[in-house]
Amino acid sequence: MRHPMVRLRRLPVLSAALLAAAVGISALAAEESSCDRYAVHNVVPGMNPREAHRAMEREPATVEQVPGPFGLATAETYVTGPGVSVLVRYDRDTEEIPGAKVVSAMARIGPAAGEPAEVAGSLVAMYGDPVVGKEEVDRGLLSGRALWASAECRVVVEAYRDGGDWWAPTPGDLCVEARAKGPGDAPPAGIPAPAAASSARVLPVPIPEACRAPRLPAKFRGMGLHAWVLVRVSVRADGSVADAVALESDRPGLELEGAAVAAVRKWKFVAGTRDGLAEDAVAEVRVEFR
């Protein structure tokens, strides 16, 4: 996966400082059409090892072999600041195949790296509003998770807490991962693809511009009422919806389940993948009514 070269512009100073110094995420923001905004510490899925090393601007603390979509693959861990590390994973062994590509980059941010609200705000400054988990982001991502997705770039960014509890004095580490979506590149010519050492799956993710949110029924509008319905959706390998069913609602008495299911049936998704290949898959989405 290659990305167009674009001229980047700097974020406002405060956001840049939070992202670079506290969060360890890229302090660069591109034009909205650029895939380079979906980066973690300037590393974008699809980069080759040389590009990733240049983006990290330091040597990895550890290099190891882990299961990948085509067999054993390289994983590099960088220490970027107090309580902050970045894990860069490739689709193949970079020693044997210099043309290996980054499949994911994940920053692990310790509680001491920044206030939760500031860190969460920096994510919004970098990626925009999430397609899933806006309320969690508004609360500083003390619990739950948030997802950002781009159909054009075939990239998903996910942020979540690892360890700790929302009520604890100190939250767990915040993990922010940018990963590639869609079919993986074929092995280079003349190099057979070995059997995968493990089955790596990625769930479908809604495409923001193709997911129109339902509205509250007219009788509930203007009351400041918010509600949500959790929907299980079956997504085909082409990203279209095969089926949807309501699981639960925070306000069951409003009988919003039917409207939520009807809306989700019209949505489009970035298809789920197994070992980098698109497949039919099932996911759960929370449909917000406002």
N, C-alpha and C positions, 0 to 999 in steps of 0.2 A: 504494500500500500504506500503510494507516494503522495506527497502533499505539495500544493503549489507554493512557490516562493512568494512571499508578500512582504511589504514594508510594514513593520510593526510600529505601534505607537505606545508610549508609556501610559500606564495607569496613573491616576492621581497619586501624589506623593504618599499620602497616608496608606492607601491600599497597597502601593508598591512596597512600602516598608513592612507592612504586616505580612504580605505574601513572601517576600524575600527573606526577611530576618526572622520572623516569628513562625510562619507557616511552612516555609521551605517549598512553596509552590511558585511557579513562574510568575515573575513580576511584569511580564509583557502581555499586552492584550492586542489582538489583531482585529482587522475589520471583521464584521459579522460573517462574511462569506469565507473567512480563512479557517482552515482546520488547525492552525497552529495555536489557537486559543485553548484547545482541549489538551493541555500539557500539564505535566507534573514536574516541577523544577526544570522547565524548558524541554523536557523529554516528551516526544509525541509518538504514539504508536505508529509503527511503519518506518521509523528511523533505522539506519544500519548502525553497527557498533561504533564506527568512527564518528558519526553524527551525534550519537548519544553521549560518547565520551567528551566530545567538544561541548555539548550542552551542560554536562555535569561540572566541567571545569575542575576536576579533581580525580584522583585515582580511587578505585573502589576499595573499601575496607576488606571485603571478602568476595571471592568468586567461587561458585559451586555449580555442579551439574544437577539439574532437576528434571522431572518428566515434562515433556513438551508435546505439541501436536504431532511432531514427526519423529519422536524418540527422545533421547536425552538432549537437553537444551541448557544454555547458560543463564545463570541468575547472578546479578551483581548487586551488592549492598554498599551504599554510600552513607557516610555520616556527614550531614550538612550543617549541623549546629547543635547546641545543647538540647538534648531530648528529641532531636529530629533526625530521621534516617530515611533513605529512599531505596526501594528495591526495584531494580530494572530487570525484567525477564524477556528473553528472546525466544523465537520459535525453533531455533536450532543451536547446535554447538558452535560458538563464534570462533573457536580455534580451528575447527575443520571447515567451516563455511563462513568466510568473511562477509558474505552477502546476507547473513541472517538478519531478521527484522525484529524490532521491539514489538512484543505483543501486549505488554502492560508495564506501567510505571506507577508505583505506589509509595506515597509519603506516609510515614508513621510519625505522628506529632504528639509528643508527651504533654501532660497538663501544664508543665512549667513553660511551654513555648509561647503561650499567649492566652488571653481571656477567651472563653468559648464564644461569646457573642462577637468579638472582634474577628476571630478566626472564621466563623461562619459568614460574617459579612464580607470577608475577603474572598471567600468562595463565590459569593454572588457577584462581586465586582469582577471576578475573572470569568465565570461561566454564565452569568445571568441567572434568572430564576430557575429552580429545578423543575423537572416534569413530575417528579414524585418527591414528597417530603418537604414541601415549603413550610409547613407549620413546624416541623422539626428544626429546620434551619433558623426560623424566627426565634426559636427557643435556644439557639446556640448549639444545636445538634448534641444535646446532652444525652439523648437516646434516639432510637430509630435510625433511619438512614435517609439519604437523599440521592436522587439520580438526575444526571444531565445526559442528554443524548442528541446526536446529530446524524440525520439520515444521509446527508451529503458526504460527511467525513467518515461515516461508519465507525464512530467512536462513542463509547459510553464512559462517563465519569461517575463514580459512586463514592459517597462519603458516609462513614459510620463510625460508631465508637466500639472499640475492642477492649472489653474489660470495664469494670466499674459499674455503678448504677446511677440513675438520674438523681437519686436522693442523697448520694454519697457526697461528703465534703470535697473530694477530688474526683473528677470524672476520669474514665479510662482514656487510653490513647485514641486520638482521632486518626482514622485511616482514610486517605484520599487516593483513589486508584483510577487512572485512565487506561482503558483497555480497548483493543481493536474488536470490531464486530464484523460479522459476515465471513464468506468463504476465505480460507487461508490461501496464500500463494502456493503454487505448485513447487515442488523441489526443483533446484537448478538442473538444467539439462545434463544428462549423463549420471546423475546421482539419484539412485532409487530411494524412495521414502521408506524408512524402517517402520516397523509396526509401532504404533503409539504405546508408550509405557503406561499411560493412564487415560481415562476418559474425562476430558475437560469440557464442562458444559457451562453455557452462558444463557440466562433466561431472556425472553423477549422484553423489549422496552418500548413504550409508546413514543411515537414521533410527534413532538409538540405541535407542529404546524398542521398535522393531519388528525388531531384529536380534539374535536370541538366539545367543550364541557357542557353538560346539560344545565338548564336553568331551573330554579325553584318554581313550582307551580305558582300561578298568579296570586293565589290567596295568601301565600306566605311571603311574597316579595315586600320590600320596604319595612320589614320587621327586624332587620339586622340578624336574621337567622342563618346559621351555617349548619350543614349536615354532610355526612359522607356515607357512601355505600362501598363495601368491599366486594369486588367482582372477580371471579375466577374466569380467565379467558383462554381459549385454545387458539393458538396462532399458527397459521400455516407457514411453510418455509419461504413463501414469497411475502410475508408480512401481513397478509390479510387475516381477518378474524373468521374462524370456523364456527365457534360457539362461545357463548358467555352465560354465566349463571351468577346470581347474587348470593353471597355467603352471609353477610351480616351488615347491619347499619347501626350508627350511633343514635338514630332517631327512628326506630321501626314504626312508630305510630304515624309517621308522615306518609308511609307507603311510597317511598321513592325508588324502591328496588327496580320496578319495571322501567322507569325512565333511565336509570343508570345502565341497565343491561342494553336497552335500545341504543343509547349513545355509544357504548363500547363496541357494539356490533358494527358501527360505521368507522371505527378508528383504524389507523394503520400503525404497524409496529416495525421496529428493527427486529428482524427474525432472530429467534434463539439459535444457538449453534452448539455443536458437539465436535470437539477437536478442530474448531475453526470452520466447520462446514454447516451451512444453514439447514435446519430441520424443523419439523412440526414440534411445537412445545407448548407447555401450559405455564401461565404466570398469574399472579394476583395483583390487581391494581385497585387503588382507592380512588373512587370517583367523588369529587368535591361538588357540592351544591352551595351556591352563594347568592 
